[in-house]
Amino acid sequence: MAGRTGHHENQAEHSLFQTLSQVHDVHVAKTTEALEIALADEKVSGLLDCPLGTPCFYIETVTEDASGRTIEYSRSYFRGDKTSFVIERSYS
């Protein structure tokens, strides 16, 4: 059964990019993520349950298809005291 966004319940079992590719013929070509340190403002500190002014990671993500069309955009905040990152690079 389709929900308000037009997605079927079984699509939630797959990744967004898999669903875009298989159901909508939209293929991810590139993702760009910008990372910076930001101080938690009133809204962020409330959502992350941290003191006002706490250093947080702010990540802005833009995903594009082969023609450069944006197919995903997100802004995320992560508490600096409860976050770790792993960066893996493969070169072939």
Secondary structure, DSSP 8 states (H G I E B T S, - for coil): -B-TTS-BGGGGGS-HHHHHHHHH---EEEEEEEEEEEE--HHHHHHHT--TT-EEEEEEEEEEETT--EEEEEEEEEEGGG----------
